[in-house]
Amino acid sequence: MEFEVLGPIRIRSTGRTVTVTGRMQRILLGTLLANANRDVPASALVAVLWPGETDDSASKLYLHVHKLRRLLGEPDRLASGEGGYHLRVLPGELDAQRFESLVDEAVASDPRRCAELSREALALWRGEPYDGLDSPELAERARRLTERRLAAIETLCQAELADGGHSSLVDELTELIRRHPFRERLHELLMIALYRAGRRTAALAVYRAARRLFVEELGIEPGPELREAERRILAGLPIEPAGSPAPAVVPSELPRTVRNFVGRAAELSELDDHLSGKDPASVCVVVGTAGVGKTATVVRWGNRVRPRFPDGQLYVDLRGYGPEQPPSAANVLEGFLQALGVEGPAIPRDLPARAARFRALAARRRLLVVLDNARTCEQVRPLLPMSSSCHVVVTSRDSLAGLVARDGATRIVLRRLPSSDARELFRGLAGDRTDDAADAIEKVVRQCVRLPLALRVAAEIFRARDNISVADLAAELADEHRRLDLMDADGDAHTAIRSVFSRSFHHLPPSSARLFVLWGLHPGHDLTASAFAALSGEDLRATRRALDALTRSHLVEEGFAGRYRTHDLLRAYARELADQVEPACREAALRRLFVWFLRMVLAARAFVDPKARVIDLDGVEETRIEAPFHTREDALAWFAAERANLVTVVRAAADQGAEDVACLLAAALMRLFYLTKHWDDWLVTHEIAVTAARRSGRRADEAYLLLGLGIAHDDVGGFEKAIEYFRTTAEVFRELGNRHGQAWTLNNLGVTQDSMGRFAEAAASYTSALEMFQADGDLHGEGIALNNLGDLRRQQGLYDDSLRHLRDAVELQRNSGDRTSLRFTLRTLGDLYRDKGLREQASEEYRDALAITRELDDRWGSARLLVQLADLSAADGRETEARDHLHEALGLCTATGDPIAEKIRARLGA
């Protein structure tokens, strides 16, 4: 059943239109649809249908309800109870709800998708909403829907403008301005369209005409957005519409296609068949031996069919056969969710919840998901999106029979290259000197057992040495093949690969050979050139030259954002070579890498939180870091890219005897984990570091790490555990005579006690912390403690005490420039005014807090402040303003994957 109110009201059921006759029936149905899925009191319906009448109204209402039930054909659709009458409308049945949902999704999408969704939303309109129903209540609802329609038209124009449609928009925008002359956004969009079409004079004329209209007709100047558009046009600067929707995140994670890809036509065709088959949601498993080209084949296919997946491609190397620890399913899903735009605080903590969240997001997208290098079915299953809109390709050396038998996967077996393709690959990579060497090429192909990885490395050996022939190369490979031990039952393949690796390694320049060996020491998966420089102790320029040689030799590959990685077989080979290095040299190289990561984290932390506790690096060596960050965003982006390495380095430093670095690095990471809400990594790094601190007698580090563990447990709602950690921490700080550490511990203990409703204990903790902060001159800590005390007194109803503490905090934070903390105090002050019924003052404080929160690009916090502003607007009867705030909050939540989005949608009736 479908209900339509975006025009004359009507019902559609099983393909036919049900006519709603009679004015009273139409108003009754319209009022119930305007309040779909909510109880509408009988008295409210009587007031709408028969304003001012009381006699016999109840019996007349009953009669009209009875008629409407018969008209619906499903009597249980319209129920009655103590709360009144309730019309049940299923998701997608009411055109007004579909319209608003499509508009909300459009605002959070990229320009092209935004335009598609906006057109789909606008196509639902057949005329004026609730057309012909002369009801004041429905007139207000119709006015709001009409306003949203105009906003959707503006959003559509803005999206088309962002997609390069400026020339075609000029006439449309001109006509829209003629019909709606006082909508500033239309004037702004027309100015931009003209400016981008090269009509600068015409764009400025639009501004002058708009300004004259507003001044003469309304007595006001144009708003700041229109004035800014004029300023940028006059200055010849690029210009974007104000409030441009953030583009939806479209992940593009597939690696680049390898050079000189040869053959595999049959396998690529099979993958095409899988994509076009009767069950495109089934999993396709590409299996084959090590080095046979599984990843290269799947990546080539994925890049070829990229247009079939407009919502993106997700890729992960599950490292099922490498020397390092494979990533957990929870960590992989965290990466997928982030790639799809879900921000750290919105990512669920446990594996089942993450899998469910991923599947919910994937259900709305056309995605390609490549799970590379899987070892077991258990690695794969939690990562399957289970949506017919998505396609999954898994690569493995194992047959993954369980996925085929239980999960309905199809299997493609990738065998070694046919001899003709193997010869073509070698010739294409080795160059012109192979023209007259057919027999020798055949010998090289046999020595490489037709494996693409071995052939690529062998070809580079040949290209790099002008003084040898193909026959010489074949002989060298044969000698190396005999020298090396067999690695396992698949000896021919592994020995062939190792013999090629060995020859390639022995012909590297000394600096590159040394770097490759040291690469085997790194406990993580990839590194940047700067990290390689730290590992080797060389300068960055020399390190880049060495990496270039390794890249040319196909011993490493440069991926996205300058991150170097290599095949897991080469990582294992580098690890073997590294095991032969003198222990003192190994320890020195690892120490350089660990210290580099520590100093980089401290540099990032300084940008993210300039007022964070100073970490004492006494006794830690200096190392070169080359001004890596210019903005807070740079620092956070670096942290996001290195997070997996940082967790691994904390563990490795603790294991390798570098307990000082393990402790300091974990402590430095706490502020970054707190901001991004990566609780799993926060807990594991701190637990490792606490053990290292106790083992090495680093009592001060132990105290700060215990404090971090308490804060983490408080953050995830583990209050009893948090209190246990805080009390242990306070005792250690007391023994050390560290009053500043005690102050922060007491403050955090108070926060947990406050959350548990233990107000008397919380007040004592906050007061003690405040006195210590004041004695130490810590303005940052003092402001936070005052805010916490103020909020506590607010909850207790002690409003005068609360106001005094909060005003003191605001004054202190403004004078000291502590804007990060100030926004929290302003929000608390808004809560206080709200509780006192001073909604205007509360709104002012929330707006000030929102301005700072937006400035800091905290969309999580901005959404919550917008909801609070919506609550105030609704309490004052300003429903349109409240819904505007909620729609803006919903846009932020949709973009970040914030779980409060569902509650906002429920409030909006979407």
RAUR-V907132 format. One record per residue. N is the residue number from 1. SS is DSSP state (h for helix, s for strand, l for the rest). PHI is phi in radians with two decimals (999 if undefined). NEAR is the number of other C-alpha atoms within 12 Angstrom. Layout:
{{N;SS;PHI;NEAR} {N;SS;PHI;NEAR}}
//
This chain:
{{1;l;999;24} {2;s;-2.23;27} {3;s;-1.99;39} {4;s;-2.14;38} {5;l;-2.16;41} {6;l;-1.50;39} {7;l;2.49;25} {8;s;-0.99;26} {9;l;-1.19;41} {10;s;-2.76;34} {11;s;-2.11;32} {12;s;-2.11;22} {13;s;-2.47;18} {14;l;0.82;11} {15;l;1.45;9} {16;s;-2.07;12} {17;s;-1.62;17} {18;s;-1.68;22} {19;l;-1.39;21} {20;l;-1.73;28} {21;l;-1.64;19} {22;l;1.51;16} {23;h;-1.03;23} {24;h;-1.10;27} {25;h;-1.08;32} {26;h;-1.18;37} {27;h;-1.17;38} {28;h;-1.07;46} {29;h;-1.12;48} {30;h;-1.07;43} {31;h;-1.14;40} {32;h;-1.16;39} {33;h;-1.21;40} {34;h;-1.13;42} {35;l;-2.09;31} {36;l;-0.96;33} {37;l;1.15;29} {38;l;-2.24;25} {39;s;-1.25;25} {40;s;-2.00;30} {41;l;-0.98;24} {42;h;-1.02;30} {43;h;-1.09;24} {44;h;-1.19;24} {45;h;-1.16;37} {46;h;-1.06;30} {47;h;-1.12;23} {48;h;-1.30;33} {49;h;-1.38;34} {50;l;-2.34;23} {51;l;-1.01;16} {52;l;1.48;12} {53;l;-1.69;15} {54;l;-2.26;17} {55;l;-1.15;12} {56;l;1.01;12} {57;h;-1.16;22} {58;h;-1.09;22} {59;h;-1.20;15} {60;h;-1.15;22} {61;h;-1.08;32} {62;h;-1.01;24} {63;h;-1.09;17} {64;h;-1.19;29} {65;h;-1.11;35} {66;h;-1.04;25} {67;h;-1.09;24} {68;h;-1.16;34} {69;h;-1.06;26} {70;h;-1.11;18} {71;h;-1.13;25} {72;h;-1.17;30} {73;l;1.38;18} {74;l;-2.31;18} {75;h;-0.94;18} {76;h;-1.29;18} {77;h;-1.10;26} {78;s;-1.94;33} {79;s;-1.79;28} {80;s;-2.18;25} {81;s;-2.87;14} {82;l;-1.11;12} {83;l;-1.44;14} {84;s;2.13;25} {85;s;-1.82;35} {86;s;-2.38;31} {87;s;-1.69;35} {88;l;-1.48;30} {89;l;-2.14;33} {90;l;-1.38;19} {91;l;-0.95;21} {92;l;1.52;19} {93;l;-1.49;25} {94;s;-1.79;34} {95;h;-1.08;39} {96;h;-1.14;44} {97;h;-1.18;35} {98;h;-1.08;33} {99;h;-1.03;35} {100;h;-1.18;39} {101;h;-1.13;35} {102;h;-1.12;34} {103;h;-1.15;42} {104;h;-1.06;39} {105;h;-1.16;39} {106;h;-1.07;41} {107;h;-1.06;42} {108;l;-1.67;38} {109;l;-1.88;35} {110;l;-1.20;31} {111;h;-0.95;31} {112;h;-1.16;30} {113;h;-1.16;32} {114;h;-1.03;36} {115;h;-1.11;35} {116;h;-1.05;27} {117;h;-1.17;32} {118;h;-1.14;40} {119;h;-1.09;26} {120;h;-1.07;25} {121;h;-1.15;35} {122;h;-1.21;33} {123;l;-1.19;22} {124;l;-1.31;27} {125;l;-1.43;30} {126;l;-2.05;20} {127;l;2.82;20} {128;l;-1.29;26} {129;l;-1.09;35} {130;l;0.91;40} {131;s;-1.00;27} {132;l;1.52;24} {133;l;-1.77;30} {134;l;-1.53;22} {135;l;-2.15;27} {136;h;-0.99;19} {137;h;-1.12;25} {138;h;-1.28;33} {139;h;-1.09;23} {140;h;-1.15;21} {141;h;-1.09;30} {142;h;-1.12;32} {143;h;-1.08;21} {144;h;-1.15;28} {145;h;-1.11;34} {146;h;-1.12;28} {147;h;-1.10;23} {148;h;-1.15;32} {149;h;-1.11;33} {150;h;-1.09;27} {151;h;-1.11;31} {152;h;-1.18;36} {153;h;-1.08;37} {154;h;-1.11;41} {155;h;-1.08;42} {156;h;-1.08;40} {157;h;-1.06;42} {158;h;-1.11;42} {159;h;-1.14;38} {160;h;-1.17;34} {161;h;-1.11;36} {162;h;-1.16;30} {163;l;-1.63;24} {164;l;1.58;19} {165;l;-1.64;27} {166;h;-1.13;28} {167;h;-1.15;26} {168;h;-1.27;19} {169;h;-1.53;32} {170;h;-1.04;32} {171;h;-1.13;19} {172;h;-1.10;25} {173;h;-1.17;36} {174;h;-1.07;27} {175;h;-1.17;15} {176;h;-1.09;25} {177;h;-1.17;28} {178;h;-1.07;16} {179;h;-1.44;13} {180;l;-2.34;20} {181;l;-1.20;24} {182;l;-1.75;26} {183;l;-1.60;28} {184;h;-1.06;34} {185;h;-1.10;37} {186;h;-1.14;40} {187;h;-1.07;46} {188;h;-1.08;48} {189;h;-1.14;47} {190;h;-1.15;46} {191;h;-1.01;48} {192;h;-1.17;49} {193;h;-1.04;42} {194;h;-1.14;33} {195;h;-1.06;35} {196;h;-1.22;31} {197;l;-1.46;21} {198;l;1.49;17} {199;l;-1.85;21} {200;h;-1.09;25} {201;h;-1.08;20} {202;h;-1.14;24} {203;h;-1.10;33} {204;h;-1.20;32} {205;h;-1.14;23} {206;h;-1.07;36} {207;h;-1.09;37} {208;h;-1.10;23} {209;h;-1.16;25} {210;h;-1.13;35} {211;h;-1.10;29} {212;h;-1.07;19} {213;h;-1.08;22} {214;h;-1.18;22} {215;h;-1.20;16} {216;h;-1.31;14} {217;h;-1.59;15} {218;h;-1.99;14} {219;l;1.26;11} {220;l;-2.32;15} {221;l;-1.44;22} {222;l;-1.03;30} {223;l;-1.26;22} {224;h;-1.08;17} {225;h;-1.13;26} {226;h;-1.19;35} {227;h;-1.14;26} {228;h;-1.15;24} {229;h;-1.08;37} {230;h;-1.10;37} {231;h;-1.05;21} {232;h;-1.22;23} {233;h;-1.15;31} {234;h;-1.05;20} {235;h;-1.48;14} {236;l;1.26;19} {237;l;-1.64;16} {238;l;-1.07;17} {239;l;-2.51;28} {240;l;-2.16;31} {241;l;-1.08;35} {242;l;-1.09;24} {243;l;1.23;21} {244;l;-0.99;29} {245;l;-1.15;33} {246;l;-1.13;31} {247;l;-1.10;30} {248;l;-1.08;32} {249;l;-1.28;32} {250;l;-2.05;33} {251;s;-1.13;29} {252;s;-2.42;28} {253;l;-1.76;30} {254;l;-1.14;33} {255;l;-1.13;29} {256;l;-1.25;23} {257;l;-1.18;21} {258;l;-1.21;27} {259;l;-1.23;19} {260;l;0.98;23} {261;l;-1.18;31} {262;l;-2.27;32} {263;l;1.28;26} {264;l;1.15;30} {265;h;-1.07;19} {266;h;-1.15;19} {267;h;-1.19;30} {268;h;-1.10;28} {269;h;-1.13;20} {270;h;-1.07;25} {271;h;-1.11;36} {272;h;-1.07;24} {273;h;-1.10;19} {274;h;-1.04;27} {275;h;-1.17;32} {276;h;-1.73;18} {277;l;-1.28;18} {278;l;-1.21;10} {279;l;-2.19;21} {280;l;-1.16;27} {281;l;-1.43;30} {282;l;-1.16;34} {283;s;-1.50;42} {284;s;-1.94;43} {285;s;-1.90;45} {286;s;-1.81;44} {287;s;-2.09;35} {288;l;2.97;31} {289;l;-1.24;33} {290;l;-1.08;39} {291;l;1.39;40} {292;l;-1.44;37} {293;l;1.78;40} {294;h;-1.09;42} {295;h;-1.10;43} {296;h;-1.04;34} {297;h;-1.18;45} {298;h;-1.16;46} {299;h;-1.15;38} {300;h;-1.06;30} {301;h;-1.12;36} {302;h;-1.06;37} {303;h;-1.20;28} {304;h;-1.21;21} {305;l;-1.74;24} {306;h;-0.88;27} {307;h;-1.08;16} {308;h;-1.31;22} {309;l;-2.20;26} {310;l;-1.14;24} {311;l;-1.60;34} {312;s;2.08;34} {313;s;-2.28;37} {314;s;-1.84;45} {315;s;-2.43;35} {316;s;-2.54;38} {317;s;-1.59;40} {318;l;-1.35;36} {319;l;0.89;35} {320;l;-1.16;31} {321;l;-2.21;28} {322;l;-1.45;30} {323;l;-1.31;25} {324;l;-1.63;25} {325;l;-1.18;21} {326;l;-1.15;28} {327;l;-1.21;31} {328;l;-1.27;26} {329;h;-1.04;32} {330;h;-1.09;33} {331;h;-1.20;32} {332;h;-1.10;34} {333;h;-1.11;43} {334;h;-1.04;42} {335;h;-1.11;33} {336;h;-1.08;42} {337;h;-1.10;38} {338;h;-1.12;33} {339;h;-1.09;35} {340;l;-1.59;39} {341;l;1.72;34} {342;l;-1.45;36} {343;l;-1.49;32} {344;h;-0.77;36} {345;h;-1.10;31} {346;h;-1.60;33} {347;l;-1.46;36} {348;l;-1.05;30} {349;l;-1.47;27} {350;l;-1.69;21} {351;h;-1.05;22} {352;h;-1.02;19} {353;h;-1.20;22} {354;h;-1.13;32} {355;h;-1.08;31} {356;h;-1.13;26} {357;h;-1.14;34} {358;h;-1.09;41} {359;h;-1.15;29} {360;h;-1.13;22} {361;h;-1.21;32} {362;h;-1.14;37} {363;l;-1.08;21} {364;l;-1.79;21} {365;l;-2.30;32} {366;l;-1.75;30} {367;l;-2.10;44} {368;s;-1.81;46} {369;s;-2.08;48} {370;s;-1.91;45} {371;s;-1.87;46} {372;s;-1.62;43} {373;s;1.15;42} {374;s;-1.41;38} {375;l;-1.81;32} {376;l;-2.35;28} {377;h;-1.12;32} {378;h;-1.13;20} {379;h;-1.13;32} {380;h;-1.55;41} {381;h;-0.97;32} {382;l;-1.15;31} {383;l;-1.71;44} {384;l;-1.40;42} {385;l;-1.29;38} {386;l;1.01;31} {387;l;-2.31;27} {388;l;-1.20;25} {389;l;-1.46;29} {390;l;-1.96;36} {391;s;-2.25;44} {392;s;-2.10;45} {393;s;-2.18;47} {394;s;-1.99;51} {395;s;-1.99;49} {396;s;-2.85;41} {397;l;-1.41;33} {398;l;-1.56;29} {399;l;-1.31;28} {400;l;0.84;34} {401;h;-1.02;24} {402;h;-1.09;22} {403;h;-1.15;33} {404;h;-1.23;23} {405;h;-1.28;15} {406;h;-1.66;15} {407;h;-1.85;24} {408;l;1.27;21} {409;l;-1.25;30} {410;s;-1.74;33} {411;s;-2.10;30} {412;s;-2.07;35} {413;s;-1.65;30} {414;l;-1.74;36} {415;l;-1.68;27} {416;l;-1.06;30} {417;l;-1.04;37} {418;l;-0.99;24} {419;h;-0.96;27} {420;h;-1.12;20} {421;h;-1.19;25} {422;h;-1.11;39} {423;h;-1.13;35} {424;h;-1.08;29} {425;h;-1.08;38} {426;h;-1.11;46} {427;h;-1.06;34} {428;h;-1.08;24} {429;h;-1.52;33} {430;h;-1.44;32} {431;l;1.74;24} {432;h;-1.21;17} {433;h;-1.24;25} {434;h;-1.73;29} {435;l;-1.01;18} {436;l;-1.94;15} {437;l;-2.27;23} {438;h;-1.06;22} {439;h;-1.15;17} {440;h;-1.17;27} {441;h;-1.07;38} {442;h;-1.07;30} {443;h;-1.17;28} {444;h;-1.08;46} {445;h;-1.04;42} {446;h;-1.18;33} {447;h;-1.07;37} {448;l;-1.59;43} {449;l;0.72;39} {450;l;1.03;37} {451;l;-1.61;40} {452;h;-0.98;49} {453;h;-1.06;45} {454;h;-1.13;46} {455;h;-1.12;53} {456;h;-1.14;42} {457;h;-1.18;43} {458;h;-1.09;50} {459;h;-1.10;44} {460;h;-1.23;36} {461;h;-0.99;42} {462;h;-1.17;37} {463;h;-1.10;29} {464;h;-1.37;27} {465;l;-2.17;22} {466;l;-1.21;17} {467;l;-1.63;13} {468;l;-2.12;18} {469;l;-1.72;29} {470;h;-1.10;36} {471;h;-1.11;25} {472;h;-1.06;22} {473;h;-1.07;39} {474;h;-1.06;34} {475;h;-1.17;23} {476;h;-1.07;30} {477;h;-1.13;39} {478;h;-1.13;29} {479;h;-1.11;19} {480;h;-1.14;26} {481;h;-1.05;31} {482;h;-1.18;19} {483;h;-1.24;17} {484;l;-1.40;22} {485;l;-1.26;18} {486;l;-1.25;19} {487;l;-1.59;19} {488;l;-2.86;10} {489;l;-1.11;10} {490;l;-1.58;16} {491;h;-1.08;20} {492;h;-0.99;25} {493;h;-1.12;32} {494;h;-1.17;32} {495;h;-1.15;34} {496;h;-1.05;43} {497;h;-1.13;46} {498;h;-1.14;42} {499;h;-1.14;41} {500;h;-1.18;50} {501;h;-1.00;44} {502;h;-1.10;34} {503;h;-1.12;35} {504;h;-1.10;41} {505;h;-1.10;33} {506;h;-1.26;23} {507;l;-1.89;27} {508;l;-1.35;31} {509;l;-1.05;22} {510;h;-0.95;19} {511;h;-1.15;28} {512;h;-1.24;33} {513;h;-1.08;34} {514;h;-1.09;34} {515;h;-1.13;40} {516;h;-1.11;46} {517;h;-1.11;37} {518;h;-1.13;39} {519;h;-0.98;46} {520;l;-1.16;41} {521;l;-1.41;43} {522;l;-1.07;42} {523;l;-1.35;35} {524;l;-1.71;37} {525;l;-1.85;37} {526;l;-2.54;37} {527;s;-2.61;40} {528;s;-1.58;35} {529;h;-1.07;36} {530;h;-1.11;33} {531;h;-1.18;45} {532;h;-1.05;45} {533;h;-1.09;37} {534;h;-1.12;37} {535;h;-1.05;39} {536;h;-1.52;39} {537;l;1.40;30} {538;l;-1.71;27} {539;l;-1.33;22} {540;h;-1.13;22} {541;h;-1.12;16} {542;h;-1.12;23} {543;h;-1.13;29} {544;h;-1.11;27} {545;h;-1.09;24} {546;h;-1.12;31} {547;h;-1.16;42} {548;h;-1.05;27} {549;h;-1.14;31} {550;h;-1.14;39} {551;h;-1.19;28} {552;h;-1.07;28} {553;l;-1.46;41} {554;l;1.09;37} {555;l;-1.56;45} {556;l;-2.39;41} {557;s;-2.31;31} {558;s;-1.61;27} {559;l;-1.72;21} {560;h;-1.17;17} {561;h;0.98;17} {562;h;1.19;21} {563;s;-1.76;26} {564;s;-1.70;30} {565;s;-2.56;35} {566;l;-2.70;33} {567;l;-1.10;37} {568;h;-1.10;33} {569;h;-1.15;36} {570;h;-1.22;40} {571;h;-1.10;35} {572;h;-1.12;32} {573;h;-1.16;34} {574;h;-1.09;34} {575;h;-1.10;26} {576;h;-1.05;22} {577;h;-1.15;27} {578;h;-1.14;28} {579;l;-1.12;21} {580;l;-1.60;17} {581;l;-1.31;21} {582;l;-0.97;14} {583;h;-0.92;14} {584;h;-1.12;13} {585;h;-1.20;21} {586;h;-1.08;27} {587;h;-1.09;26} {588;h;-1.16;25} {589;h;-1.12;35} {590;h;-1.10;39} {591;h;-1.07;37} {592;h;-1.06;36} {593;h;-1.15;46} {594;h;-1.06;47} {595;h;-1.16;38} {596;h;-1.04;35} {597;h;-1.08;45} {598;h;-1.05;44} {599;h;-1.24;34} {600;h;-1.16;35} {601;h;-1.10;42} {602;h;-1.12;36} {603;h;-1.15;35} {604;h;-1.13;35} {605;h;-1.08;37} {606;h;-1.12;27} {607;h;-1.29;28} {608;h;-1.28;34} {609;l;-2.50;31} {610;l;-1.05;21} {611;l;-1.70;22} {612;l;-1.18;27} {613;l;-0.96;23} {614;l;-1.26;20} {615;l;-1.72;29} {616;l;-1.34;19} {617;l;-1.81;21} {618;l;-1.01;11} {619;l;1.61;10} {620;l;-1.67;23} {621;l;-1.13;18} {622;l;-1.31;20} {623;l;-2.64;26} {624;l;-1.38;26} {625;l;-2.26;27} {626;l;-1.67;19} {627;l;0.59;15} {628;l;-1.30;25} {629;l;-2.14;23} {630;l;-2.05;17} {631;l;-2.44;19} {632;h;-1.04;23} {633;h;-1.11;19} {634;h;-1.02;20} {635;h;-1.12;27} {636;h;-1.20;32} {637;h;-1.15;23} {638;h;-1.10;33} {639;h;-1.07;35} {640;h;-1.07;29} {641;h;-1.23;24} {642;h;-1.76;29} {643;h;-0.98;36} {644;h;-1.09;33} {645;h;-1.09;35} {646;h;-1.13;45} {647;h;-1.10;43} {648;h;-1.10;33} {649;h;-1.20;43} {650;h;-1.02;47} {651;h;-1.12;34} {652;h;-1.15;33} {653;h;-1.08;39} {654;h;-1.12;34} {655;h;-1.28;23} {656;l;-1.61;27} {657;l;1.54;23} {658;l;-1.67;32} {659;h;-1.07;34} {660;h;-1.08;40} {661;h;-1.19;47} {662;h;-1.01;46} {663;h;-1.19;51} {664;h;-1.19;45} {665;h;-1.16;51} {666;h;-1.07;50} {667;h;-1.11;45} {668;h;-1.17;42} {669;h;-1.26;52} {670;h;-1.01;44} {671;h;-1.11;35} {672;h;-1.24;39} {673;h;-1.13;37} {674;h;-1.07;31} {675;h;-1.22;28} {676;h;-1.61;31} {677;l;1.10;30} {678;l;-1.55;37} {679;h;-1.14;38} {680;h;-1.02;33} {681;h;-1.16;35} {682;h;-1.02;40} {683;h;-1.13;35} {684;h;-1.20;29} {685;h;-1.15;42} {686;h;-1.24;41} {687;h;-1.13;32} {688;h;-1.07;35} {689;h;-1.21;47} {690;h;-1.06;39} {691;h;-1.07;29} {692;h;-1.12;34} {693;h;-1.13;33} {694;h;-1.19;24} {695;h;-1.15;21} {696;h;-1.80;21} {697;l;1.27;17} {698;l;-1.60;24} {699;h;-1.16;28} {700;h;-1.13;33} {701;h;-1.09;39} {702;h;-1.00;39} {703;h;-1.12;41} {704;h;-1.16;45} {705;h;-1.22;46} {706;h;-1.09;46} {707;h;-1.04;43} {708;h;-1.08;44} {709;h;-1.14;44} {710;h;-1.09;43} {711;h;-1.13;41} {712;h;-1.09;38} {713;h;-1.14;32} {714;h;-1.09;31} {715;h;-1.09;30} {716;l;-1.74;26} {717;l;1.53;20} {718;l;-1.57;21} {719;h;-1.16;28} {720;h;-1.08;21} {721;h;-1.12;24} {722;h;-1.07;34} {723;h;-1.07;38} {724;h;-1.04;25} {725;h;-1.15;34} {726;h;-1.09;40} {727;h;-1.19;30} {728;h;-1.10;27} {729;h;-1.08;38} {730;h;-1.05;36} {731;h;-1.16;27} {732;h;-1.13;28} {733;h;-1.08;29} {734;h;-1.09;21} {735;h;-1.09;16} {736;h;-1.45;20} {737;l;1.25;16} {738;l;-1.70;23} {739;h;-1.22;28} {740;h;-1.12;34} {741;h;-1.11;37} {742;h;-1.07;37} {743;h;-1.06;41} {744;h;-1.15;43} {745;h;-1.14;45} {746;h;-1.13;45} {747;h;-1.05;43} {748;h;-1.24;45} {749;h;-1.07;45} {750;h;-1.08;43} {751;h;-1.04;41} {752;h;-1.18;39} {753;h;-1.06;33} {754;h;-1.04;32} {755;h;-1.08;26} {756;l;-1.55;21} {757;l;1.39;17} {758;l;-1.63;21} {759;h;-1.18;27} {760;h;-1.11;20} {761;h;-1.13;24} {762;h;-1.10;33} {763;h;-1.07;35} {764;h;-1.13;25} {765;h;-1.15;36} {766;h;-1.08;41} {767;h;-1.12;35} {768;h;-1.09;30} {769;h;-1.10;37} {770;h;-1.04;39} {771;h;-1.08;27} {772;h;-1.20;27} {773;h;-1.06;29} {774;h;-1.13;23} {775;h;-1.16;16} {776;h;-1.55;20} {777;l;1.25;18} {778;l;-1.55;28} {779;h;-1.20;31} {780;h;-1.08;35} {781;h;-1.12;41} {782;h;-1.08;39} {783;h;-1.08;42} {784;h;-1.15;42} {785;h;-1.12;46} {786;h;-1.11;45} {787;h;-1.08;45} {788;h;-1.10;46} {789;h;-1.12;44} {790;h;-1.08;42} {791;h;-1.18;43} {792;h;-1.09;41} {793;h;-1.12;32} {794;h;-1.06;31} {795;h;-1.10;27} {796;l;-1.45;22} {797;l;1.43;19} {798;l;-1.59;19} {799;h;-1.18;26} {800;h;-1.14;19} {801;h;-1.05;22} {802;h;-1.03;33} {803;h;-1.07;32} {804;h;-1.09;22} {805;h;-1.11;35} {806;h;-1.23;41} {807;h;-1.14;28} {808;h;-1.06;28} {809;h;-1.14;39} {810;h;-1.07;38} {811;h;-1.07;24} {812;h;-1.11;29} {813;h;-1.23;31} {814;h;-1.18;21} {815;h;-1.16;15} {816;h;-1.61;21} {817;l;1.30;19} {818;l;-1.53;28} {819;h;-1.23;32} {820;h;-1.04;34} {821;h;-1.38;37} {822;h;-1.03;39} {823;h;-1.09;37} {824;h;-1.21;38} {825;h;-1.17;42} {826;h;-1.09;44} {827;h;-1.15;40} {828;h;-1.09;41} {829;h;-1.09;45} {830;h;-1.08;38} {831;h;-1.06;40} {832;h;-1.12;39} {833;h;-1.09;29} {834;h;-1.06;29} {835;h;-1.13;25} {836;l;-1.45;21} {837;l;1.44;17} {838;l;-1.66;19} {839;h;-1.22;27} {840;h;-1.14;22} {841;h;-1.15;23} {842;h;-1.06;30} {843;h;-1.06;35} {844;h;-1.10;24} {845;h;-1.16;34} {846;h;-1.06;40} {847;h;-1.14;30} {848;h;-1.12;29} {849;h;-1.11;37} {850;h;-1.13;37} {851;h;-1.05;27} {852;h;-1.19;27} {853;h;-1.12;29} {854;h;-1.14;24} {855;h;-1.01;17} {856;l;-1.50;24} {857;l;1.01;21} {858;l;-1.69;27} {859;h;-1.23;35} {860;h;-1.03;35} {861;h;-1.19;34} {862;h;-1.09;36} {863;h;-1.06;37} {864;h;-1.20;34} {865;h;-1.16;40} {866;h;-1.13;38} {867;h;-1.12;38} {868;h;-1.14;34} {869;h;-1.13;41} {870;h;-1.11;35} {871;h;-1.05;30} {872;h;-1.15;35} {873;h;-1.09;25} {874;h;-1.12;22} {875;h;-1.12;20} {876;l;-1.59;19} {877;l;1.42;14} {878;l;-1.61;18} {879;h;-1.12;23} {880;h;-1.07;26} {881;h;-1.11;23} {882;h;-1.07;28} {883;h;-1.18;36} {884;h;-1.05;29} {885;h;-1.07;32} {886;h;-1.15;40} {887;h;-1.13;38} {888;h;-1.13;35} {889;h;-1.08;41} {890;h;-1.11;43} {891;h;-1.05;41} {892;h;-1.14;42} {893;h;-1.17;39} {894;h;-1.11;41} {895;h;-1.18;37} {896;h;-1.80;37} {897;l;1.31;36} {898;l;-1.15;32} {899;l;-1.14;28} {900;l;-1.28;25} {901;h;-1.00;32} {902;h;-1.13;20} {903;h;-1.13;20} {904;h;-1.17;34} {905;h;-1.04;28} {906;h;-1.09;20} {907;h;-1.15;27} {908;h;-1.42;33} {909;l;1.25;29} {910;l;-1.68;34}}
//
